[in-house]
């Protein structure tokens, strides 16, 4: 067998099959999707809390008060962070449902 007589790779064959079926070529699965979603949730929560505490700290500094605004900012930032987590979870759930529906239609 000569070098130019090699069989086509499986990726090329799968791309041709997907093209024939009218499906977009799929990206290779990295296997890190669950970790990516978990990190996104933690970042959403942490960002809300940090921003709330930061705004409260500067309000306390400006008004020369006890850490009253910082405590209020902590609770408001936590509530905003949880709200962002819920929003992200809905987006991720919608994306996974669409992906599952696409996989079921194949």
MITOR-804148 format. One record per atom (N, C-alpha, C): x, z negated, y negated. Coordinates in steps of 0.2 Angstrom, whole numbers, padded with zeros to 4 digits, always signed. Each point is the difference from the previous one (the first is absolute). Layout:
<atoms>
XZY ...
</atoms>
This chain:
<atoms>
+0004+0000+0006 -0004+0000-0006 +0004+0000-0006 -0001+0004-0005 +0004+0001-0006 -0003-0006-0005 +0004-0001-0005 -0002-0005-0005 -0006+0002-0004 -0001+0007-0001 -0005+0002-0004 -0007+0000+0004 +0001-0001+0007 -0006+0000+0004 -0003-0007+0001 +0002-0005-0004 -0003-0006+0000 -0007-0001-0001 -0004-0004+0003 -0007-0001-0001 -0001-0004-0007 -0006+0002-0003 -0001-0003-0007 -0001-0008+0001 +0002-0003-0005 -0001-0007+0000 -0007-0002+0000 -0001-0006+0002 -0007-0003+0001 -0003-0001-0007 +0004-0001-0005 -0003-0001-0007 -0003+0007-0002 +0004+0005+0001 -0002+0006-0003 -0006+0003+0004 -0001-0002+0007 -0005+0002+0004 -0007-0004-0003 +0001-0007-0001 -0005-0003-0003 -0003+0002-0007 +0005+0002-0004 -0002+0003-0006 -0004+0006+0000 +0002+0004+0005 -0004+0007+0001 -0007-0002+0003 +0000-0005+0004 -0007-0002+0003 -0004-0003-0006 +0003-0004-0004 -0004-0003-0005 -0002+0006-0005 +0004+0005-0002 -0002+0005-0004 -0005+0004+0003 +0000+0001+0006 -0005+0004+0004 -0007-0004-0001 +0000-0006+0001 -0006-0004+0000 -0002-0001-0007 +0004+0001-0005 -0002-0001-0007 +0001-0007-0003 +0004-0003+0004 +0002-0007-0002 +0007+0000-0004 +0000-0005-0004 +0006-0001-0004 +0006-0003+0005 +0006+0003-0001 +0005-0003+0004 +0001-0008-0001 +0000-0003+0005 +0001-0008-0001 +0007-0002-0001 +0001-0005-0004 +0007-0002-0001 +0001-0005+0006 +0007+0000+0002 +0002-0004+0005 -0002-0008-0001 -0003-0003+0005 -0002-0007-0001 +0006-0004+0000 +0001-0004-0006 +0005-0005-0001 +0000-0006+0004 -0007-0002+0002 -0001-0006+0004 +0001-0006-0005 +0000+0001-0006 +0001-0006-0005 -0006-0001-0004 -0006+0004+0002 -0006-0001-0005 -0003-0007+0000 +0000-0003+0005 -0003-0007+0000 +0005-0005-0005 +0006+0001+0001 +0005-0004-0005 -0001+0002-0007 -0001+0007-0001 -0001+0002-0007 -0006-0003-0003 -0006+0000+0004 -0006-0003-0003 +0001-0007-0001 +0003-0004+0004 +0001-0007-0001 +0004-0002-0006 +0005+0004-0001 +0004-0001-0006 -0004+0002-0006 -0004+0005+0000 -0004+0002-0006 -0005-0006-0001 -0002-0003+0005 -0005-0006-0002 +0004-0006-0003 +0006-0001+0003 +0003-0006-0003 +0002+0002-0007 +0003+0006-0002 +0002+0002-0006 -0006-0001-0005 -0006+0002+0002 -0006+0000-0004 -0002-0007-0002 +0001-0005+0005 -0002-0007-0002 +0006-0003-0004 +0006+0001+0002 +0005-0003-0004 +0000+0003-0007 -0001+0006-0001 +0000+0003-0007 -0005-0003-0004 -0006-0001+0002 -0005-0004-0004 +0001-0007-0001 +0003-0003+0004 +0002-0007-0001 +0006-0001-0005 +0005+0004+0001 +0005+0000-0005 -0002+0002-0007 -0004+0005-0001 -0002+0002-0006 -0005-0005-0003 -0004-0003+0003 -0004-0006-0002 +0004-0006-0003 +0005-0002+0004 +0004-0005-0002 +0005+0002-0006 +0002+0006+0000 +0004+0002-0005 -0004+0000-0007 -0006+0003+0000 -0004+0000-0006 -0002-0007-0002 -0001-0004+0005 -0002-0007-0002 +0006-0004-0003 +0006+0001+0003 +0006-0003-0003 +0001+0002-0007 +0000+0007-0001 +0001+0002-0007 -0006-0003-0005 -0006+0000+0003 -0005-0003-0005 +0002-0008-0001 +0002-0003+0005 +0002-0007-0001 +0006-0001-0005 +0004+0005+0000 +0006+0000-0004 -0002+0001-0007 -0005+0005-0001 -0002+0002-0007 -0004-0005-0003 -0004-0003+0004 -0005-0006-0003 +0003-0007+0001 +0006+0000+0003 +0004-0007+0000 -0005-0005+0004 -0003+0002+0005 -0004-0004+0004 +0003-0002+0007 -0003-0005+0003 +0002-0002+0007 -0001+0006+0004 +0002+0000+0007 -0001+0006+0004 -0007+0002+0002 -0005-0001-0005 -0007+0001+0001 -0001+0008+0001 +0002+0004-0004 -0001+0007+0001 +0004+0003+0006 +0005-0003+0002 +0004+0002+0006 -0004-0001+0006 -0003-0006+0000 -0004-0002+0006 -0007+0005+0000 -0003+0001-0006 -0005+0004+0000 +0002+0008+0002 +0006+0002-0002 +0002+0006+0002 +0002+0001+0007 +0002-0006+0003 +0001+0000+0007 -0006+0002+0004 -0006-0004-0002 -0006+0001+0004 -0003+0007-0002 +0000+0002-0006 -0002+0007-0002 +0004+0006+0004 +0007-0001+0000 +0004+0004+0003 -0001+0001+0007 -0001-0006+0003 -0002+0000+0008 -0006+0003+0001 -0005-0001-0004 -0006+0004+0001 +0000+0007-0001 +0004+0002-0005 +0002+0008-0001 +0004+0002+0006 +0004-0003+0003 +0004+0002+0005 -0004+0001+0007 -0004-0005+0001 -0005+0001+0005 -0005+0006-0001 -0002+0001-0006 -0004+0006-0001 +0004+0006+0001 +0006+0000-0002 +0004+0006+0002 +0001+0001+0007 +0001-0005+0004 +0001+0000+0007 -0006+0003+0003 -0006-0002-0002 -0006+0002+0003 -0001+0008-0001 +0002+0002-0007 -0001+0007-0001 +0005+0004+0004 +0006-0003+0001 +0005+0004+0004 -0002+0000+0007 -0003-0005+0003 -0003+0000+0007 -0005+0005+0001 -0005+0001-0005 -0005+0005+0000 +0003+0007+0000 +0005+0001-0004 +0003+0007+0000 +0004+0001+0007 +0003-0005+0002 +0004+0001+0006 -0005+0001+0006 -0006-0004+0000 -0005+0001+0005 -0003+0007+0000 -0001+0002-0006 -0003+0007-0001 +0005+0005+0003 +0006+0000-0002 +0005+0004+0003 +0001+0000+0007 +0000-0006+0003 +0000+0000+0008 -0006+0003+0003 -0006-0001-0003 -0006+0002+0003 +0000+0008+0000 +0003+0003-0006 +0000+0007+0000 +0005+0003+0005 +0006-0004+0001 +0005+0003+0004 -0003-0001+0007 -0004-0005+0002 -0003-0001+0007 -0005+0006+0001 -0004+0001-0005 -0005+0006+0001 +0004+0006+0001 +0005+0002-0004 +0004+0006+0001 +0003+0000+0007 +0002-0005+0002 +0003+0000+0007 -0005+0001+0006 -0006-0003-0002 -0006+0001+0005 -0002+0007+0000 +0000+0003-0005 -0002+0007+0000 +0004+0005+0003 +0006-0002+0002 +0005+0005+0003 -0002+0001+0007 
</atoms>
